[in-house]
C-alpha cells in the first residue's frame, strides 16, 4: 500500500508588532504587543544606555515570570538579543519587532 505525502506546503503565520502604550513623563517605557497568529505577548520596552546603536530591556508582563532580555539594534546591522531563540538561531521576535518599530519611527 502506498501513501501520498501531504503536498500542501505549510503556511507561515504572519507576525505583527505594535506599540500599545507610548512612554510618558511618569512612565518611560513603551508597551509593545507582538502577535504570531493567535499568540499575543505584551512586553515593556525600556531604553538602556548603549555605546553604539539603540539598546532596550524587553520584559514580558503577561505572565510576569519570564526573564527580561536585553536587545541591541546596532548601527552596523549586527543586532543581538539575550533570549534563547537568538542564541540558538541568530534571530528572534524581539529583534525583528523592535527593528520594525524603529524603522516605522515608533521607537
ZIZI-V733630 format. One record per residue. N is the residue number from 1. RES is the residue in one letter. SS is DSSP state (~ for helix, > for strand, _ for the rest). Layout:
# ZIZI-V733630
((N;RES;SS) (N;RES;SS))
This chain:
# ZIZI-V733630
((1;X;_) (2;X;_) (3;X;_) (4;X;_) (5;X;_) (6;X;_) (7;X;_) (8;X;_) (9;X;_) (10;X;_) (11;X;_) (12;X;_) (13;X;_) (14;X;_) (15;X;>) (16;X;>) (17;X;>) (18;X;>) (19;X;>) (20;X;>) (21;X;>) (22;X;_) (23;X;_) (24;X;_) (25;X;_) (26;X;_) (27;X;_) (28;X;_) (29;X;_) (30;X;>) (31;X;>) (32;X;>) (33;X;>) (34;X;>) (35;X;>) (36;X;>) (37;X;_) (38;X;_) (39;X;>) (40;X;>) (41;X;>) (42;X;>) (43;X;>) (44;X;>) (45;X;>) (46;X;>) (47;X;>) (48;X;>) (49;X;_) (50;X;_) (51;X;_) (52;X;_) (53;X;_) (54;X;>) (55;X;>) (56;X;>) (57;X;>) (58;X;>) (59;X;>) (60;X;>) (61;X;_) (62;X;_) (63;X;_) (64;X;_) (65;X;_) (66;X;_) (67;X;_) (68;X;_) (69;X;>) (70;X;>) (71;X;>) (72;X;>) (73;X;>) (74;X;_) (75;X;_) (76;X;_) (77;X;_) (78;X;_) (79;X;_) (80;X;>) (81;X;>) (82;X;_) (83;X;_) (84;X;~) (85;X;~) (86;X;~) (87;X;~) (88;X;~) (89;X;~) (90;X;_) (91;X;_) (92;X;_) (93;X;~) (94;X;~) (95;X;~) (96;X;~) (97;X;~) (98;X;~) (99;X;~) (100;X;~) (101;X;~) (102;X;~) (103;X;~) (104;X;_) (105;X;_) (106;X;_) (107;X;_))
